């Protein structure tokens, strides 16, 4: 009897009741009228941490978590006015997840992994009328999940087919892909450094999703909302890309008839759940300006917390009924599973479905949907480039305080991301610290390989227009007359084939208006071809690009291996009386599995840490002063750091000093390469295998994952050709 009493009391608690209160049946009227049938899934609480939720991959490099036992379920409103549960598909040995429903309501699409080591998540559809199940995507070692149905029957989904790992661990990365209703023409849409997740369709026909975004800045906080067209064009920030808060925005869905979004605010090193909120970009785009915690409505404080929102009650996968009401997965306390609930904005709730043995996730109405606009594809597969046009680089806070005419060129840099984890080091700074996998720089140097594509002229009116390789992640830097970085884009952008993308200025406010001249000089001249950076595009390598400069000009004096640089010794570099070594001799880093050079380690003021994690850390100094790789997400001021703030350049550049150091005269090319190296955050390797000290097992691992990547790239190309021929 005592156990029965406790269970009944628990049910009253999780349903939102108190003893003696009358249950308000009217609360569910809108839900029952609009959504008489609701699909959801039952499975284990996926995730070791939020961004390790691809850990079930059959050949995962590190994180593994697979708990079999799941079901695809249906809640159906009966004649008694109550929802009744029905199991549509059950798998005691696998995991079914991420249901979505076709626009006509006739099919349910979902992801299914049938075995830990002998299968991976792939897309399936379920025909509601017959119960027939069909597999749409295939391939052991590749995971496809989080499908989002499009009005034409196509699918945008998440996939590990990019074959990358996160920069700060060995978890497999997922990017967004697309295919048709039958799984044909599967191809990649996003080309992002780390995860792009949780795609859903907005009323205007665009896809909203979460993008983890940390180029040249800290890894913990920027997990903002992005939007794009279903064909991958017009990828741009929706909310929070320069914010400490929210740490992460997940499970976003548009609220019908509004420009608002319901989402989950959560942390980084957390499971994919947190607090319920409404995001309204019209009120602001950063920090808490457009974010409101709900259920109940309360003060929304812009906190800087890694593990944000993990205390108390937890929410996941909200589905809006209207502006005030939501279906949601919810757990009131940590000792019971997630159930399916109705909530309103004030925090009133009603229990719809609960299984005390396993959590219930992702409620989606099984009903025909109102069609949304089908956006015509702007992709032109006949060309392999896209075009950027900037109206006026001086508009916006990015170049605030910089006089017109100072910005001369726009540098374009491509990023190359790692496929495998071999060796590591660490970094640390204002945003925290991280493990860096397969490092290509000393600790506190750049995360990723940098590839200079070339420069475009910035015209006198601040405008620029130029062509770039399509389907390539890249970012921009504004340079002055000395080739030094004034401002840098600590994110990246990608264009599809034939896409034209226009922006107003440098980090302009997307909610502001700007009256541009009818015709800019860039429009008059047309798109430029990029001026190459002293040769074809290649990963920038310190041994190949910088060491030859020292060998030619410096090591005659700078070859004393016993002297360490003392950057506090004198006011300027010229007064250092004991020249330290700038030779290219190798120094083995056992933890990173790299051979750095003596010159590289000396210039960047390297310290070797002790304790649990022994690693080499570079320290910014007045000789080489780069942007901290763990700098915070807010936009930096112009000339924050870089070549313009580094004495290594000022003592050699005849434009900046009347008396070069020891009368050494460097060429323009040599000066530009030194500036590039510093402004790129001191890369050492031009690819992920350069200067390695790997053993046979390391090489086998590297080749295995590089082949996986090449196989998917070839399949992507093949599918695009088939798509072109089908039109």
LUMZAFI-969782 format. One record per residue (C-alpha): residue in three letters; x, y, z. Coordinates in steps of 0.2 Angstrom, whole numbers, plus 5000, padded with zeros to 4 digits. Example, Ala and Ser with C-alpha at 12.3 -4.5 7.8 and 13.67 -1.06 7.14 Angstrom:
# residues 2
Ala506249785039 Ser506849955036 
***
This chain:
# residues 727
Unk500050005000 Unk501450125004 Unk502250104987 Unk500650134978 Unk500350294988 Unk502150354983 Unk501850314964 Unk500150404964 Unk500850554972 Unk502250554960 Unk501050554945 Unk500150694952 Unk501750794954 Unk502450764936 Unk500750804929 Unk500750974937 Unk499350944950 Unk499150974968 Unk498050884980 Unk496250954980 Unk496451044964 Unk495251014949 Unk496050964933 Unk495751104920 Unk495250994905 Unk495151154894 Unk496951164894 Unk497151034880 Unk495851104869 Unk496951184856 Unk498151034857 Unk496750904854 Unk495951014840 Unk497551044830 Unk498550884834 Unk497450734837 Unk498850614832 Unk500650634839 Unk502150534834 Unk503650514847 Unk505050394851 Unk505650304866 Unk507550274868 Unk508950304881 Unk509550474885 Unk510750504870 Unk512350584873 Unk513950574884 Unk514050764882 Unk513050874870 Unk514250864855 Unk514650684858 Unk513050624852 Unk513750534836 Unk514650424848 Unk513650274843 Unk514650264826 Unk515150084823 Unk517050144820 Unk517050284832 Unk518750354836 Unk518350394854 Unk516650414862 Unk515450264862 Unk513750254870 Unk512450134864 Unk510950074874 Unk509749964864 Unk507949964866 Unk506750084857 Unk505150114849 Unk504250224837 Unk502550274845 Unk500950354841 Unk499750454853 Unk497950454846 Unk496550554853 Unk495050434857 Unk493250454858 Unk493450474877 Unk494450634874 Unk496050554880 Unk497650514871 Unk498050324869 Unk499750264865 Unk500150134851 Unk501850064846 Unk502150074827 Unk503850004827 Unk504849924841 Unk506749874841 Unk507349794857 Unk509149784849 Unk509349954841 Unk508850134843 Unk507550234833 Unk507650424835 Unk507150594827 Unk505450564819 Unk504750694807 Unk503150694796 Unk502950724778 Unk501850874773 Unk500450764767 Unk500450674784 Unk500650504775 Unk502450464780 Unk503550464795 Unk505350484793 Unk506650434806 Unk508350374810 Unk508750194815 Unk510250104821 Unk510049914822 Unk511649864830 Unk513049934840 Unk514549884828 Unk513649814813 Unk512549964809 Unk512450154810 Unk511050274810 Unk510250284793 Unk508550364787 Unk507050264785 Unk505250304781 Unk503650224788 Unk502050224777 Unk500650264789 Unk499250174779 Unk500150014778 Unk501550014791 Unk502849974777 Unk504650024782 Unk505950074769 Unk507750114771 Unk508350274762 Unk510150294766 Unk511550164768 Unk513450144772 Unk514250064787 Unk515350194796 Unk514250344792 Unk512850404802 Unk511250494795 Unk510050564808 Unk508950714812 Unk507950714796 Unk506950874791 Unk505550854778 Unk505450974764 Unk503851024755 Unk504350934739 Unk504650774748 Unk506550804750 Unk507550784766 Unk508850894775 Unk509750794788 Unk511250774799 Unk512650664794 Unk514450614799 Unk514850584780 Unk516050734781 Unk517250624790 Unk517950754802 Unk518250764821 Unk518050914832 Unk519551014835 Unk519550994854 Unk519250804855 Unk519050654844 Unk517150654842 Unk516550634825 Unk515750794817 Unk514150804808 Unk513650924795 Unk511950954785 Unk511650844769 Unk510150824758 Unk509250694747 Unk507650674738 Unk506150574745 Unk506950404740 Unk508650444746 Unk509350484729 Unk510550624725 Unk511350634742 Unk512450774744 Unk513250894756 Unk512551064761 Unk513651134775 Unk515551134775 Unk515751174793 Unk517251154806 Unk516151054819 Unk514351004821 Unk512851084812 Unk511351004821 Unk509451014824 Unk508851064807 Unk506951114806 Unk505951214793 Unk505251384796 Unk503651454789 Unk504651554776 Unk505351394769 Unk507151414776 Unk508051294787 Unk508551344805 Unk509951244814 Unk511251254827 Unk513051284821 Unk514551264833 Unk515751404828 Unk517451434834 Unk518751494821 Unk520151594830 Unk519151604846 Unk518651494861 Unk517651334859 Unk516451334873 Unk515151474870 Unk514751504852 Unk513351374847 Unk512151494839 Unk510651484827 Unk510951494809 Unk509751484794 Unk509951434776 Unk508951394761 Unk508551204758 Unk509851204744 Unk511151264756 Unk511251444749 Unk511151594760 Unk511951524775 Unk511951654788 Unk511851694807 Unk510051704815 Unk510551734833 Unk512051734845 Unk513651714835 Unk514551844844 Unk513851804861 Unk514351724878 Unk512551694881 Unk511551584877 Unk513051454878 Unk512051344866 Unk510351354858 Unk509651184853 Unk508051104846 Unk507451274838 Unk505751274829 Unk504851424822 Unk503251474831 Unk501851474817 Unk501251654811 Unk502651744820 Unk504551774818 Unk504851704835 Unk505751534838 Unk505551414853 Unk507151324858 Unk508151254872 Unk509451354881 Unk510851234887 Unk512751224890 Unk514251144880 Unk514851004891 Unk513050944894 Unk511750824888 Unk510650894875 Unk509250964886 Unk509051124896 Unk507851274899 Unk506351324888 Unk506451494879 Unk505851604865 Unk507051684854 Unk506451844845 Unk507851914833 Unk506852064830 Unk507252124848 Unk509052094846 Unk510351964839 Unk511651944853 Unk511751894871 Unk509951904880 Unk509252054870 Unk508051934860 Unk508051784872 Unk506651754885 Unk506551614897 Unk504751544898 Unk503751414908 Unk503751524918 Unk504151694910 Unk505651764921 Unk507151864921 Unk508451804908 Unk510151844914 Unk511651834902 Unk512651714911 Unk514351644906 Unk514151464911 Unk514851304902 Unk513551194909 Unk512151314908 Unk510351254912 Unk510751084920 Unk509951114937 Unk508151074941 Unk506851034928 Unk507350994910 Unk506651024893 Unk507050954876 Unk506250954858 Unk504851084860 Unk503551084846 Unk502451244846 Unk500551234845 Unk500351424845 Unk501251574853 Unk500851514870 Unk500751324870 Unk501951194866 Unk502251004866 Unk503850964874 Unk504950824881 Unk505050864900 Unk505750794916 Unk505250874932 Unk506650784942 Unk508250694939 Unk507550524945 Unk506150494932 Unk506250484913 Unk505750614901 Unk503950614896 Unk502850704883 Unk501950854890 Unk500851004886 Unk501551164892 Unk501051344891 Unk502151504892 Unk501751524910 Unk502251354916 Unk500651264917 Unk500851084911 Unk499850924908 Unk500650754906 Unk500250674889 Unk501350514889 Unk502550444901 Unk503450274902 Unk504350254919 Unk505650134911 Unk506350244897 Unk506250424891 Unk505050484878 Unk505750614865 Unk505350724851 Unk503450744849 Unk502850784831 Unk501050794826 Unk500550664813 Unk499450774802 Unk499550864785 Unk500451024787 Unk500051194779 Unk501251204764 Unk502651334766 Unk503451424751 Unk504551314741 Unk506151414738 Unk506851394720 Unk508651334720 Unk509951464716 Unk511251334713 Unk512051324696 Unk513051164695 Unk513851224679 Unk515151334688 Unk516251294702 Unk516351464711 Unk515251584720 Unk515251774722 Unk515351894737 Unk514952074736 Unk515152194750 Unk514352364749 Unk515452464761 Unk516752384773 Unk516652544784 Unk514852514789 Unk514652424805 Unk515652414821 Unk517052304813 Unk518052454807 Unk517352584820 Unk518652724821 Unk519652674806 Unk519752814793 Unk519152794776 Unk520452744764 Unk521452644777 Unk520652474771 Unk521552424755 Unk521252234752 Unk520152094758 Unk521051934761 Unk520151774758 Unk520751614768 Unk520051444766 Unk519951324781 Unk520451134781 Unk519751024795 Unk520450864802 Unk519850694799 Unk520750604813 Unk521450624831 Unk523250584832 Unk524250674846 Unk523650824855 Unk524050984865 Unk523151114875 Unk522651294874 Unk521951424887 Unk521351594888 Unk519851704892 Unk518551574885 Unk519351434895 Unk520451294889 Unk520451144878 Unk521250984871 Unk521851014853 Unk521750864843 Unk523050824829 Unk523751004832 Unk524551104818 Unk525151234829 Unk525951244847 Unk524651264861 Unk523751434859 Unk524051434840 Unk522751414827 Unk521451274828 Unk521451234809 Unk522551224793 Unk522451394784 Unk522451414765 Unk522751584758 Unk521651594742 Unk522151774738 Unk521651954740 Unk520252064732 Unk520452254730 Unk519352364742 Unk518852514731 Unk518852694737 Unk517052684742 Unk517352534753 Unk516552414741 Unk517252244735 Unk516652104724 Unk517551944721 Unk517451764716 Unk517851614728 Unk517851424726 Unk516151354729 Unk515751234743 Unk517251284753 Unk517351354771 Unk518251524771 Unk518451684780 Unk519051864777 Unk520251994784 Unk520352174780 Unk522152234777 Unk522952404777 Unk524252474766 Unk525652364774 Unk524652204772 Unk524252194790 Unk522652144797 Unk521452274803 Unk519952164807 Unk519651974805 Unk518151874803 Unk518251744817 Unk516951624809 Unk516751564791 Unk515551574776 Unk515251454762 Unk514451484745 Unk513551354734 Unk513951334715 Unk513451494706 Unk512851574722 Unk512951764724 Unk512951834742 Unk512952014747 Unk513352094764 Unk513252274769 Unk514852304779 Unk515952234792 Unk514952144806 Unk513452264803 Unk511852244813 Unk510652134804 Unk509152224811 Unk509752394805 Unk509452474788 Unk510752554777 Unk510452664762 Unk511852614749 Unk512252714734 Unk511352654718 Unk512952594710 Unk514552554720 Unk516252544712 Unk516252354714 Unk514652344705 Unk515352444691 Unk516952344689 Unk516152174692 Unk516752024702 Unk518652014704 Unk519751854702 Unk520751844718 Unk522551894717 Unk523551744722 Unk524651754738 Unk526351714730 Unk525851554722 Unk524351434721 Unk523251404736 Unk524051284749 Unk524151254767 Unk525251384775 Unk526751294782 Unk528051384794 Unk529451264788 Unk529151304770 Unk528651484770 Unk529451564786 Unk531051464790 Unk531851504773 Unk531751684778 Unk532651654794 Unk533951544785 Unk534351674773 Unk534351824784 Unk534451784802 Unk535351624807 Unk537151694804 Unk536851784821 Unk535351694828 Unk536051524831 Unk536451514850 Unk535451364856 Unk535951394874 Unk535051574874 Unk533251584878 Unk532351744872 Unk531951864886 Unk530551974880 Unk530552074896 Unk532352124894 Unk532252284884 Unk530952404877 Unk531252344859 Unk531952204850 Unk533452294843 Unk534152314861 Unk534252124864 Unk536052084865 Unk536051894866 Unk535351834850 Unk534351674853 Unk534251534839 Unk533151554824 Unk533751384817 Unk532551254810 Unk533251114820 Unk531850994826 Unk531150984844 Unk530150834847 Unk528450854856 Unk527950684863 Unk526150734867 Unk525750824851 Unk526750694841 Unk527550844831 Unk529250904827 Unk529251094830 Unk530751194825 Unk531851294837 Unk531451454829 Unk529651434830 Unk529651394849 Unk530851534853 Unk529851664843 Unk528151624851 Unk528851624869 Unk528551434872 Unk528351374889 Unk528251184894 Unk526951144907 Unk527051014920 Unk525850914930 Unk524450794923 Unk524550874906 Unk526250904900 Unk526251014884 Unk527051164876 Unk526051324876 Unk526451484866 Unk526251644874 Unk525851804865 Unk527251934867 Unk527752104859 Unk528852014846 Unk527451904840 Unk525751954846 Unk524351854839 Unk522451844843 Unk522251724858 Unk521451564851 Unk520351564867 Unk519751734865 Unk517951764869 Unk516551764856 Unk516151954855 Unk516852054841 Unk518652114843 Unk519152304841 Unk520152344825 Unk521952314826 Unk521652204842 Unk523252104839 Unk524252034824 Unk525652084813 Unk525252274816 Unk525552244834 Unk527152134832 Unk528852204833 Unk529452064821 Unk528652164807 Unk529052344813 Unk530952314814 Unk531052254796 Unk529652344786 Unk530452504778 Unk528752584779 Unk528752564797 Unk530552594803 Unk531952704796 Unk533252584803 Unk532952394800 Unk533652274813 Unk535452244809 Unk535152324792 Unk534252164786 Unk533152214772 Unk531652094768 Unk530752084752 Unk528952124751 Unk528551944749 Unk529551904764 Unk528652034774 Unk526951984768 Unk527251804773 Unk527851854791 Unk526251954792 Unk525151814786 Unk525951694798 Unk525551804813 Unk523851864807 Unk523351674804 Unk523751634823 Unk525551564820 Unk525151394811 Unk526651274809 Unk525951144798 Unk525251164781 Unk524251004783 Unk523850874796 Unk525250754792 Unk526750884791 Unk528150874804 Unk527350714812 Unk528150594823 Unk526850454820 Unk527150264822 Unk526450134810 Unk524750124820 Unk524550314818 Unk524850314800 Unk523550164797 Unk522250264807 Unk522650424797 Unk522450334780 Unk520850244786 Unk519950404789 Unk520650494775 Unk520050364763 Unk518350364771 Unk518350554768 Unk518850534750 Unk517550394747 Unk516150514753 Unk516850654742 Unk516850544727 Unk515050494731 Unk514550674733 Unk515250714716 Unk514450564708 Unk512750604715 Unk512850784709 Unk513250724691 Unk511750614692 Unk510650764698 Unk511250874684 Unk510850734671 Unk509150704679 Unk508650884675 
***
